[in-house]
Amino acid sequence: DETEFRNFIVWLEDQKIRHYKIEDRGNLRNIHSEDWPKSFEKYMKDVNCPFKIQERQETVDWLLGLAVRLEYGDNADKYKDSTPDGAKNADNTAKNAEPLINLDVNNPDFKAGVMALANLLQIQRHDDYLVMLKERLTQDAIAKASQSKEGLPVALEKHILGFDTGDAVINEAAQILRLLHIEELRELQTKINEAIVAVQAIIADPKTDHRLGKVGR
């Protein structure tokens, strides 16, 4: 609404920005004047706003930022030690730190979402969907995922996902998860092979000593 927009600009100048002296704000305050756009354009230049008057949203954001900066500068001692209302008690702090703390795991939609994601990523399913999550979110799994690994860059476009979620961003995330899953499978296969070799060494004929190149004691 044009009238509300003009009133908003006047309020910002009168109450927060105060770039003009009170006696110089007459043209800006005359919101019903046909010349108000010109007065507003001059005001924008005077406060060094980088946007044009046609860019309403950008102009509003910039002026609000200027107002906040000036408000803080005038009351720095008051605001510097302020704490967000939501963090004034331990409970709210914990909730803010854990955005999923209020998640209802018994919600049918949540269960369906977990199963659908498992199907999309072709990850082995479990009768209890919470078990699937626990296996992926154990402390060991999180610690392992946090370890930095050096490797060669992977071109995702060269790896066929095999399905389409209808969203390019989700498709890319699914490709990354699929590649990580394949990496884990390969690591598991390597450990299986190592275990087989170790067992074979244990059950081998003790009379055979390959280091000596001969058979016998």
VMD Tcl script that draws the C-alpha trace (Angstrom):
set ca {
  {0.00 0.00 0.00}
  {1.53 3.29 -1.11}
  {0.27 5.30 1.83}
  {1.56 2.77 4.35}
  {4.91 2.65 2.57}
  {5.30 6.43 2.74}
  {4.26 6.50 6.40}
  {6.79 3.78 7.08}
  {9.62 5.81 5.50}
  {8.62 8.90 7.49}
  {8.48 6.88 10.73}
  {11.97 5.46 10.12}
  {13.40 8.93 9.52}
  {11.58 10.54 12.46}
  {12.18 7.81 15.02}
  {15.40 5.96 14.10}
  {17.49 7.34 11.26}
  {17.07 11.10 11.89}
  {19.34 12.07 9.01}
  {17.51 15.39 8.45}
  {16.93 18.08 11.01}
  {13.30 18.24 12.13}
  {12.65 21.38 10.12}
  {14.03 19.74 6.96}
  {11.65 16.78 7.03}
  {8.63 18.66 5.73}
  {8.76 17.40 2.13}
  {9.22 13.80 3.25}
  {6.36 14.08 5.73}
  {3.99 15.41 3.09}
  {3.07 11.92 1.96}
  {0.06 13.10 -0.09}
  {2.09 15.41 -2.28}
  {2.61 14.56 -5.94}
  {6.26 15.48 -5.45}
  {6.78 12.93 -2.66}
  {8.60 10.43 -4.97}
  {11.13 13.15 -5.80}
  {11.58 13.97 -2.12}
  {12.03 10.29 -1.37}
  {14.58 9.91 -4.18}
  {16.55 12.85 -2.78}
  {16.37 11.31 0.68}
  {17.76 8.04 -0.65}
  {20.72 9.87 -2.17}
  {21.30 11.83 1.03}
  {21.52 8.66 3.15}
  {23.67 7.01 0.44}
  {21.26 4.16 -0.28}
  {22.67 2.10 -3.18}
  {19.23 1.13 -4.54}
  {16.79 2.92 -6.79}
  {13.36 4.02 -5.55}
  {11.77 1.42 -7.83}
  {13.48 -1.34 -5.86}
  {11.06 -1.17 -2.95}
  {11.95 -4.40 -1.14}
  {15.70 -3.81 -1.35}
  {15.23 -0.21 -0.23}
  {13.14 -1.24 2.78}
  {15.69 -3.87 3.82}
  {18.57 -1.42 3.49}
  {16.82 1.35 5.45}
  {15.89 -1.10 8.20}
  {19.52 -2.18 8.40}
  {20.61 1.44 8.67}
  {18.02 2.07 11.38}
  {19.17 -0.96 13.40}
  {22.81 0.08 13.08}
  {22.06 3.60 14.28}
  {19.83 2.33 17.09}
  {22.61 0.05 18.29}
  {25.20 2.81 18.00}
  {23.11 5.11 20.18}
  {22.58 2.42 22.82}
  {25.64 0.17 22.51}
  {26.04 -0.31 26.27}
  {22.40 -1.34 26.55}
  {22.48 -3.91 23.77}
  {26.00 -5.36 23.83}
  {25.28 -7.80 26.65}
  {21.71 -8.58 25.64}
  {20.63 -12.19 25.35}
  {17.88 -13.42 23.03}
  {14.67 -14.09 24.93}
  {14.68 -17.70 23.79}
  {18.09 -18.31 25.38}
  {17.42 -16.87 28.83}
  {16.81 -20.22 30.42}
  {18.53 -23.57 30.08}
  {15.51 -25.34 28.64}
  {15.10 -22.90 25.78}
  {18.85 -22.95 25.14}
  {18.77 -26.73 24.84}
  {15.79 -26.58 22.52}
  {17.49 -24.02 20.31}
  {20.62 -26.17 20.16}
  {18.57 -29.23 19.18}
  {16.17 -28.21 16.40}
  {14.74 -31.74 16.23}
  {14.11 -32.05 19.97}
  {10.34 -31.70 19.50}
  {10.22 -34.22 16.70}
  {7.48 -36.82 17.22}
  {9.04 -40.12 16.14}
  {5.69 -41.86 16.54}
  {4.08 -39.66 13.96}
  {2.89 -41.84 11.03}
  {4.15 -39.22 8.56}
  {7.63 -39.40 10.11}
  {7.66 -43.20 9.89}
  {6.48 -43.08 6.27}
  {9.17 -40.53 5.45}
  {11.93 -42.70 6.92}
  {10.75 -45.74 4.98}
  {10.40 -43.75 1.76}
  {13.94 -42.40 2.13}
  {15.26 -45.92 2.75}
  {13.51 -47.10 -0.41}
  {14.88 -44.21 -2.48}
  {18.42 -44.82 -1.31}
  {18.01 -48.59 -1.55}
  {19.23 -49.08 2.01}
  {18.34 -52.31 3.74}
  {15.12 -51.86 5.68}
  {14.35 -53.03 9.21}
  {10.99 -53.89 10.73}
  {11.57 -51.19 13.33}
  {12.29 -47.92 11.54}
  {13.84 -46.46 14.71}
  {16.47 -49.20 14.61}
  {17.39 -48.01 11.11}
  {17.93 -44.51 12.44}
  {19.88 -45.65 15.50}
  {22.24 -47.63 13.32}
  {22.96 -44.56 11.28}
  {23.11 -42.10 14.19}
  {25.22 -43.90 16.81}
  {28.09 -41.97 18.40}
  {30.58 -44.10 16.47}
  {28.80 -43.37 13.20}
  {28.70 -39.65 13.92}
  {32.37 -39.60 14.96}
  {33.32 -41.51 11.82}
  {31.32 -39.14 9.63}
  {33.04 -36.17 11.28}
  {36.51 -37.42 10.37}
  {37.96 -35.59 7.41}
  {39.01 -37.77 4.53}
  {41.17 -36.81 1.61}
  {40.13 -38.08 -1.76}
  {39.58 -37.24 -5.38}
  {36.69 -34.97 -6.39}
  {33.65 -36.84 -7.67}
  {31.61 -35.64 -10.62}
  {28.03 -36.38 -9.52}
  {26.64 -35.96 -13.01}
  {28.60 -39.04 -14.11}
  {26.86 -41.25 -11.55}
  {23.39 -42.44 -12.45}
  {21.02 -42.27 -9.51}
  {18.48 -44.73 -10.89}
  {15.44 -42.76 -9.78}
  {14.13 -39.21 -9.84}
  {12.65 -37.45 -6.81}
  {11.44 -34.55 -8.91}
  {13.76 -32.11 -7.14}
  {17.29 -31.45 -8.41}
  {18.66 -30.62 -4.95}
  {17.22 -33.79 -3.40}
  {18.53 -35.81 -6.34}
  {22.04 -34.49 -5.71}
  {21.78 -35.23 -1.97}
  {20.58 -38.75 -2.78}
  {23.55 -39.27 -5.13}
  {25.94 -38.25 -2.36}
  {24.27 -40.58 0.15}
  {24.30 -43.41 -2.38}
  {28.04 -42.97 -2.99}
  {28.72 -42.89 0.76}
  {26.67 -46.06 1.17}
  {28.68 -47.78 -1.59}
  {31.91 -46.70 0.09}
  {30.77 -48.27 3.35}
  {29.86 -51.50 1.55}
  {33.33 -51.64 -0.02}
  {34.94 -51.05 3.36}
  {32.82 -53.85 4.81}
  {33.85 -56.18 1.98}
  {37.51 -55.35 2.64}
  {37.10 -56.24 6.32}
  {35.37 -59.50 5.36}
  {38.26 -60.40 3.06}
  {40.76 -59.62 5.81}
  {38.80 -61.82 8.23}
  {38.81 -64.70 5.72}
  {42.56 -64.42 5.27}
  {43.06 -64.36 9.05}
  {40.91 -67.47 9.53}
  {42.71 -69.29 6.75}
  {46.04 -68.53 8.44}
  {44.76 -70.00 11.70}
  {43.38 -73.23 10.25}
  {46.29 -73.81 7.85}
  {48.51 -76.88 8.28}
  {50.90 -75.92 11.12}
  {53.61 -78.00 9.49}
  {53.74 -75.65 6.58}
  {56.06 -72.70 7.05}
  {55.96 -70.47 4.00}
  {58.70 -68.24 5.43}
  {61.18 -71.15 5.31}
  {60.04 -72.30 1.91}
  {59.69 -75.89 3.09}
  {57.22 -78.32 4.61}
  {57.94 -80.01 7.95}
  {59.02 -79.13 11.47}
}
mol new
graphics top color blue
foreach p $ca { graphics top sphere $p radius 0.5 }
foreach p [lrange $ca 0 end-1] q [lrange $ca 1 end] { graphics top cylinder $p $q radius 0.2 }
display resetview
